[in-house]
Amino acid sequence: MRAELGHLALVDNQDLANSVLRYRFMGWQRGLIYQSPTSSQSVALVTNWQETSVHMIKKVGEVDFRVMRLVTDNHKANTAAKDTLCQRKATPPMLDPAGNAGKIFRAFDQSHITKNVRSQFLSRDIGSDKQILPACPKLLYKIQQGSAAKLVWFLSRKHLDPSNIEKMAAKPAMQLFSPPITAALLYMQRQAGHTWGTEFASVGPTVEFRQTMHKWFIFKDVGHTCQPIRRTTQAPASSPVQTIRSWSGFSSLITSIH
């Protein structure tokens, strides 16, 4: 499917474009995800890109599809666009900006948010009492370097000290909060003062934070092709009062440690 973008107002300037406005159409069909690139346009050449988003939603509806969910990363331009589409501060369910009946559920890509949290987690001690410590997984990596038997075989430098290019990859960020690393930290805590030193004795708040981050990611991840079949709580939202979307533990945790 390709949508014509003849309505765009192009700017005649020589500014170098540093980003691209791109739309990708994703849908469910018998438990499988299909994806169709719809269009892309240099942001530097578009002045009415909010109008373009409405245009794309209308075009999808014209071929008998219904837009259920609008997902972007949390870049400030995308946040501002969603506020504009809502004509106020963006809320999870919003009226269809194309004028169709029903609502569209907006969301931020959980992978991008996880990458942002990873960067903040590794940069400094966080929490009201600085009790969430990035030094714990870094020390675990240092301890198991050169060892044939590793508690976490995939833990590497790119998880703990990624370059600017490596920070763009979502998989290492998700792995950093994965259960294997958390389980290893808990093991080191139990062995503190025995097999190992006491450096891991205070890892409790860090473990709780990591477990909450992992729970949040699994809760928000609706991209897997089989999840709605295996877990009904992973299905895309269909109602603004849907109980599976009312978990507020993550937001309150982030607020308390900010």
Secondary structure, DSSP 4 states (H G I P E B T S, - for coil): -----TT--B----PPP--EEEEEEEEEETTEEEEEEEEEEEGGGBS-HHHHHHHHHHHHHHTT----EEEE---HHHHHHHHHHHTSS--SEEE-TTS-SSEEEEEE-HHHHHHHHHHHHHHS-BSTTS-B-THHHHHHHHHHTT-SS-SSTT--HHHHS--TTGGG-HHHHHHHTSHHHHHHHHHHHHTBTTTB-STTTT-HHHHHHHHHHHHHHHHH---STTHHHH-GGGSPP--TT-GGG---HHHHHHHHH-
